[in-house]
Amino acid sequence: MPIQRRQFLAGTAALLGSAPLHSAVGQTTDAYADLVVLDGRITTMDPNRPEATALAARDGKFIKIGDEADVTPLIGPFTQVVRANKKRIIPGLIDSHTHSIRGGVNYNLEVRWDHADSLEEALHLLRIQAERTPEGQFIRVAGGFSEFQFKEKRLPTVAELDSVAPNHPVLIHYLYKMTLLNSRAISYFGYDKEGHPTYPGGVIEKDANGDPTGRLISAPSGLLMYKTLSQAPKLSIRDQINSSMQYMDELNSMGITSVSDAGGGGMEFPDADPYQVINHMHREGLLTTRIGYHTFPQVKGREFEDYQDWTDRFTPGEGDDMLRLIGAGENLSWASYDFEIFGEERPDIDRNAEEIQHKIMTLLGEKGWAFRQHITYDETGDRLLKVYEDVKRGAGLVDGWFVDHVETFSERNLERIAELGGGVALQNRLQFQAEDFVKTYGMEKLKKTPNFRFIMDLGIPMGGGTDATRVTSYNPWYSIQWMATGLSRGGMRMYDDDNLLTREEALRVWTVGSSWFTGDSGKKGAITEGQLADFAILDRDYFAVTDAEIARITSALTAVGGRVVYAKDEFATHDLSHVPPVSPNWSPVVTFGDSRDAK
């Protein structure tokens, strides 16, 4: 049986591999590397040297890229030496749009269906978890899957959820589309009683007798879904810290070394628990994934006042390379927010969205704040980009601003972003609901949704991401697979060859490309001298595996700043970090493991 990370903790690691150890006589320790990797197949993303076989890092940065002869003189008595055994090495992956701060504090609570191939398997996971979850706690699946990935091509019924977990409330959060509740969960939230809470833009579905069916439907707002989820039990602060450590280790296990965090619902900046947890972890040196984060107003009608307060109290760029405030968004105003439920007709933004948006963007321009903004549909872009153009002529758009999503944007609106000097962050949300999109808009429309090739040809900054965890999976390889192959989670070929990226282009978008979205172009994203020493040794060769296998790639060793933060199998002895046991002990992560335990 191969050695897995959890079978190997600090104290048993060997500092040195089998590379020759050079004499320290006549040289100071400062002249040596902290980490050397030999015998690899390195994809550097550096156009001046695309391939290499060895690298060396010191003080958190790459100091030498080349071959064994170039780096062996840098091996000293305390250098950690890794022989990569000809495995593929890539720059650390950078998710340009995710919700990792919020996702981290909830990770230990959630059953993940990301990799389940059938509804039968998914329900079995719930049944097993119900057997070990204490009374009063929920069984929950909070996103990351598609009904089309199941061979049955459907979601579970309330009766099925009751059957597998008769004694626990069950909540299944599905995209922005709906939340499914079993009978106990319906009662827990009081949706079977008169006078229960309601939320604008959402429907608590009821049958002919007026009884709730267990389906909470976005119509089109996800507020009902998010408010319901927020009322389920939470972890203690100590367990939220543990959960965040487990989640970052999971991200590291797939080669992720940096994320651009887009805030999210239930995340009141700066006082909400998730922000308190992540700042505590930063102070204690517990972060193993770099985080650049944006603020996100929570209350409709209060956005301008929130940004007035935040721009007075905080300055973009505060922090360091492990945790840094970037700017505003992804929500600038709720009036402008167009939820993506591709199986339904497109929602309109509010009539006064432009007026509200102009006021907020002018403030941000005057205060020197860059921003990101969620925009899904071309029609929304038609309206809001006029505001961007007007603000640019007035207060100005601060360098580093960008638009998230842009799935149905026309070539003209993409050109407007380019003319305005913005970037585009793309996530694989459509990969999880391509079949719904076709029913609503047709296959021809899907083929250019989003228009990868046109965006790349424009030459504007372009980043890859997931929009995890409540919408899609946090697995970056699903997103990379989507860009390079056009495969939906249900196995549909979404695009013709003329709208696919090459594998090298898709990887570049997820590394060099995504570095721009936290203001780190030239600082990370490539394996080149002077950049931050973030990289991953993959368990299989990305450039050699089949299209289907791309989604099964994991990291065998991940380093952040030249420090090994994750390793397994033949590299397990190089992992000197200690991730504590999962807490609480009934967590689904204990029950099922995760990508860190993948064979």
Disulfide bonds with the S-S distance in Angstrom:
none
